[in-house]
Amino acid sequence: MFKVLRDWIQRYFSDEEAVVLAVLLFLAFTAVLTLGGMLAPVLAGMVLAYLMQGLVVTLERLRVPGGVAVGLVFALFMGALMLFIVVVLPLLWHQLITLFNELPGMLAKWQSLLLLLPERYPHLVSDEQVLQAIEAARGEIGKFGQWALTFSLSSLPLLVNIMIYLVLVPILVFFFLKDRAMIGEWLRGYLPRERALITRVAQEMNRQIANYIRGKGIEIVICGGVTYIAFIALGLNYAALLALLVGLSVVVPYVGAVVVTVPVLLIALFQWGWSDQFIYLMAVYGIIQTLDGNVLVPLLFSEAVNLHPVAIICAVLLFGGLWGFWGVFFAIPLATLFKAVLDAWPRKEPVVAPLL
């Protein structure tokens, strides 16, 4: 057993750069797991600055001075943030409160419809099954109401945290954009001089992560915006809230589109029933989802993420369980990092004795 373990270590950890890379990755993941909550504003600032770095580089290539390029991109970021706070956030909050107030009426209507099922389909559905489904729905709505009450009672610390984010994150984004070269040089000063393996993995990750994160951000905005316009044009209630869910659903591959279809279908069915308007809405929604998967995604993601669907789903479950929404958002980049490290990892092939 010890010989097998020694041979395995000799094969995969005989290279000094591999050992250094393994230590750096271990320290990075440990720091995020243990200090992620305290450093959340810093991590959010790094992510946002990384998203906007491509626009700064593009402006600099057009011979715009570095300081002016950073100022223009930061002004665009602050304008988008203010627009979200002043216009989008109050609209979302109003629609969420309205939906919460109308939930009992929705439940009563669905209850009356469900009670008709045993009469129409007695061989498929029984009265007991319908009553159990109604009780389960009431329990879930009760849990939601309890959560809303708890949320309202503990909203003061949350508001303080939001104010801290609104102050710190823009400042951090500005300095990450302005001093990105200096920060990169400072970090490289602590790395070993012989770092060909680390450089190769970093270049591969920068190429794929930059394409993925920026493309995913653009996809969220486009899908959410187009869906909101379509829902408003068709007169669907809670259009902003549902459009936000549709936009965020693109973060979770394969599952997000299926999950977000349920609230869209239920609210449309509650509003219009089995009418022509309901059919028009679901047709438009299906067209948006089809165009997103077959047109928008190939245009945005120039570098294909070469991961098996099973690996993607496992990464979403694992990192989502560790870090919540941000874990889901970065699940594919982190899985790509893991794959890039495995592909670039130096291996010492075992020496096979010649046959006599």
C-alpha positions in Angstrom: 0.0 0.0 0.0 2.8 2.4 0.9 4.5 1.6 -2.3 1.4 2.5 -4.3 1.0 5.8 -2.5 4.7 6.6 -2.9 4.5 5.9 -6.6 1.4 8.0 -7.0 3.1 11.0 -5.2 6.2 10.5 -7.3 4.1 10.6 -10.5 2.0 13.6 -9.8 4.0 15.7 -7.2 7.6 15.3 -8.3 7.5 18.6 -10.1 8.2 21.6 -7.8 5.9 23.9 -9.7 3.0 21.4 -9.4 3.5 21.4 -5.6 3.5 25.2 -5.5 0.4 25.4 -7.7 -1.4 22.9 -5.4 -0.5 24.9 -2.3 -1.7 28.2 -3.9 -5.0 26.7 -4.9 -5.5 25.2 -1.5 -4.8 28.5 0.2 -7.1 30.4 -2.2 -10.0 28.0 -1.6 -9.4 28.0 2.1 -9.4 31.8 2.2 -12.6 32.1 0.3 -14.3 29.4 2.4 -13.2 30.9 5.8 -13.1 34.6 5.0 -15.6 34.9 2.1 -18.3 36.4 4.3 -16.1 39.1 5.7 -14.4 39.8 2.3 -17.7 39.7 0.4 -17.5 43.4 -0.7 -13.9 42.9 -1.9 -14.9 39.8 -3.9 -17.9 41.6 -5.4 -15.7 44.5 -6.4 -13.2 42.2 -8.0 -15.9 40.4 -10.0 -17.4 43.7 -11.2 -14.0 45.2 -12.1 -13.2 42.0 -14.0 -16.4 42.3 -15.9 -15.6 45.9 -16.9 -11.9 45.4 -17.6 -12.5 44.3 -21.2 -14.2 47.6 -21.9 -11.4 49.6 -20.4 -8.8 47.6 -22.5 -10.9 48.2 -25.6 -11.0 52.0 -25.0 -7.2 52.0 -24.4 -6.7 50.2 -27.7 -8.6 53.0 -29.4 -5.9 55.3 -27.9 -8.1 56.7 -25.2 -5.8 57.6 -22.2 -5.9 55.1 -19.4 -7.3 57.5 -16.8 -10.0 58.7 -19.1 -11.0 55.1 -20.1 -11.3 54.1 -16.4 -13.4 57.2 -15.7 -15.8 56.6 -18.6 -16.3 53.0 -17.7 -16.7 53.8 -14.0 -19.2 56.5 -14.9 -21.2 54.0 -17.0 -21.2 51.6 -14.1 -22.4 54.2 -11.6 -25.1 55.3 -14.0 -26.3 51.7 -14.4 -26.2 51.2 -10.6 -28.3 54.4 -10.0 -30.8 53.3 -12.7 -31.2 49.9 -11.0 -31.6 51.5 -7.5 -34.0 54.3 -8.5 -36.1 52.6 -11.2 -35.7 48.8 -11.3 -35.5 48.0 -7.5 -38.7 49.9 -6.5 -40.6 48.3 -9.3 -39.4 44.8 -8.3 -40.3 45.4 -4.7 -43.8 46.7 -5.5 -44.5 43.7 -7.7 -43.2 41.3 -5.1 -45.5 42.8 -2.4 -48.4 42.7 -4.7 -47.8 39.1 -5.5 -47.5 38.2 -1.8 -50.9 40.0 -1.2 -52.6 38.1 -4.0 -51.3 34.7 -3.1 -54.3 33.8 -0.9 -56.7 34.6 -3.8 -54.6 32.6 -6.2 -54.6 29.6 -3.8 -58.4 29.9 -3.4 -58.9 29.9 -7.2 -56.6 26.9 -7.7 -58.3 25.1 -4.8 -61.7 25.4 -6.5 -60.2 24.2 -9.8 -58.4 21.2 -8.1 -61.6 20.2 -6.3 -63.2 19.7 -9.7 -60.6 17.1 -10.8 -62.0 14.1 -8.8 -65.4 14.8 -10.4 -64.1 14.9 -13.9 -61.4 12.3 -13.6 -62.4 9.9 -10.8 -60.1 7.1 -12.0 -57.0 9.3 -12.0 -57.4 11.7 -9.0 -59.1 11.1 -5.7 -60.4 13.6 -3.2 -57.7 12.6 -0.7 -54.9 13.4 -3.1 -56.4 16.8 -3.9 -56.8 17.6 -0.3 -53.2 16.6 0.4 -52.0 18.8 -2.4 -53.9 21.7 -1.1 -52.6 21.3 2.4 -49.0 21.0 1.1 -49.5 24.3 -0.9 -50.9 26.0 2.2 -47.9 24.9 4.2 -45.5 26.2 1.6 -47.3 29.6 1.5 -47.3 29.7 5.3 -43.6 29.1 5.3 -43.2 31.9 2.8 -45.3 34.3 4.9 -43.2 33.4 8.0 -40.1 34.1 6.0 -41.5 37.4 4.9 -42.4 38.4 8.5 -38.9 37.4 9.7 -37.3 39.3 6.9 -39.3 42.4 7.7 -38.4 42.2 11.4 -34.7 41.7 10.7 -34.5 44.2 7.8 -32.6 46.9 9.6 -29.2 44.9 9.7 -29.8 44.0 6.1 -30.3 47.6 5.2 -27.1 48.5 7.0 -25.2 45.8 5.0 -26.7 47.0 1.7 -25.6 50.6 2.5 -22.1 49.3 3.2 -22.1 47.5 -0.1 -23.3 50.6 -1.9 -20.5 52.6 -0.5 -17.6 50.1 -0.5 -18.1 48.2 -3.7 -18.0 51.2 -6.1 -14.9 52.5 -4.4 -13.3 49.0 -4.7 -14.3 48.7 -8.3 -12.7 52.1 -9.1 -9.4 51.2 -7.6 -9.4 47.7 -9.0 -9.8 49.2 -12.5 -7.4 52.1 -12.0 -4.6 50.1 -10.3 -5.1 46.8 -11.9 -1.6 46.7 -13.4 0.0 47.7 -10.1 -2.0 45.1 -8.2 -1.1 42.4 -10.7 2.6 43.3 -10.4 2.4 43.2 -6.6 0.8 39.7 -6.7 3.4 38.4 -9.2 6.1 39.6 -6.8 5.1 36.9 -4.3 5.1 34.1 -6.9 8.1 31.9 -7.6 10.4 33.0 -10.4 10.0 29.6 -12.1 6.3 29.6 -12.8 5.7 28.3 -16.3 3.0 26.0 -15.1 1.2 28.7 -13.1 1.4 31.1 -16.1 0.0 28.5 -18.5 -2.9 27.7 -16.2 -3.5 31.4 -15.6 -3.6 32.3 -19.3 -6.0 29.5 -20.1 -8.3 30.5 -17.2 -8.2 34.2 -18.1 -9.1 33.4 -21.7 -12.1 31.1 -20.8 -13.3 32.9 -17.6 -13.3 36.3 -19.2 -15.3 35.0 -22.2 -17.7 33.2 -19.9 -18.4 35.8 -17.2 -18.7 38.8 -19.6 -20.8 36.8 -22.0 -23.1 35.5 -19.2 -23.5 39.1 -17.8 -24.6 40.3 -21.3 -26.8 37.3 -21.7 -28.6 38.0 -18.4 -29.2 41.7 -19.4 -30.4 40.8 -23.0 -32.7 37.9 -21.9 -34.2 39.8 -19.0 -34.7 43.0 -21.1 -36.3 41.3 -24.1 -38.5 39.2 -21.8 -39.6 42.3 -19.9 -40.6 44.1 -23.1 -42.5 41.0 -24.4 -44.3 40.5 -21.1 -45.2 44.2 -20.9 -46.5 44.2 -24.5 -48.7 41.2 -23.8 -50.0 42.7 -20.5 -48.7 40.0 -18.2 -48.8 40.8 -14.4 -45.5 41.0 -12.5 -43.6 41.4 -15.8 -40.5 42.9 -14.1 -40.3 40.2 -11.4 -40.7 37.4 -13.9 -38.2 39.0 -16.4 -35.6 39.1 -13.6 -36.2 35.4 -12.9 -35.8 34.6 -16.6 -32.6 36.6 -16.8 -31.1 35.0 -13.8 -32.2 31.5 -15.0 -29.5 31.5 -17.7 -26.9 31.2 -14.9 -27.9 27.6 -14.2 -27.5 25.5 -17.3 -30.2 23.0 -18.3 -32.2 23.5 -15.1 -32.8 27.2 -14.9 -35.0 27.5 -18.0 -37.2 24.6 -16.9 -37.6 25.9 -13.3 -38.4 29.5 -14.2 -41.0 28.3 -16.7 -43.2 27.2 -13.8 -44.0 30.6 -12.3 -44.4 32.1 -15.7 -46.9 29.4 -16.7 -48.8 29.6 -13.4 -49.1 33.4 -13.3 -50.2 33.5 -16.9 -52.7 30.7 -16.4 -54.1 32.4 -13.3 -54.4 35.7 -15.2 -55.9 34.5 -18.5 -56.8 30.8 -18.1 -56.7 28.6 -21.1 -57.2 31.5 -23.5 -55.6 32.7 -26.7 -53.6 35.3 -24.7 -52.1 32.5 -22.7 -51.1 30.6 -25.8 -49.5 33.7 -27.4 -47.5 34.4 -24.2 -46.1 30.8 -24.0 -45.3 30.9 -27.7 -43.4 34.2 -27.3 -41.6 32.8 -24.2 -40.7 29.6 -26.1 -39.3 31.7 -29.0 -37.2 33.8 -26.5 -35.7 30.6 -24.9 -35.0 29.1 -28.4 -33.2 32.2 -29.6 -31.2 32.4 -26.4 -30.0 28.8 -26.7 -29.4 28.7 -30.5 -28.5 32.3 -31.5 -27.4 34.4 -28.5 -25.2 31.9 -26.7 -23.1 30.9 -29.8 -22.6 34.7 -30.6 -21.6 35.6 -27.0 -19.4 32.7 -26.1 -16.5 32.6 -28.6 -14.6 30.1 -26.5 -16.6 26.9 -25.9 -16.5 25.5 -22.4 -15.4 22.0 -23.1 -17.1 20.3 -20.1 -19.4 17.3 -20.0 -23.0 18.1 -18.9 -22.7 15.8 -15.9 -19.6 17.7 -14.8 -21.5 21.0 -15.2 -24.4 19.8 -13.1 -22.1 18.5 -10.4 -20.2 21.8 -10.3 -23.4 23.7 -10.0 -24.6 21.5 -7.1 -21.2 21.6 -5.3 -20.3 25.2 -5.6 -23.9 26.4 -5.2 -24.1 24.5 -1.9 -20.8 26.1 -0.8 -21.3 29.8 -1.9 -25.0 30.2 -2.8 -25.8 32.3 -5.9 -22.2 33.3 -6.5 -21.2 29.6 -6.3 -23.8 28.8 -9.0 -22.7 31.8 -11.1 -19.0 30.7 -11.0 -19.6 27.0 -11.1 -18.6 26.6 -14.7 -15.5 28.8 -14.4 -14.4 26.9 -11.3 -15.0 23.6 -13.1 -13.0 24.9 -16.0 -10.2 25.9 -13.6 -10.2 22.4 -12.2 -10.1 20.9 -15.7 -7.3 23.3 -16.8 -5.2 22.4 -13.8 -5.7 18.7 -14.5 -4.8 19.1 -18.2 -1.7 21.2 -17.5 -0.5 19.1 -14.5 2.9 17.6 -15.1 3.0 13.8 -14.9 6.0 11.6 -14.5 5.3 8.4 -16.4 6.2 5.3 -14.5 9.3 3.5 -15.6 8.4 0.1 -17.0 11.1 -2.6 -16.7 12.0 -4.2 -20.1 10.9 -7.7 -20.7 13.7 -10.3 -20.9 
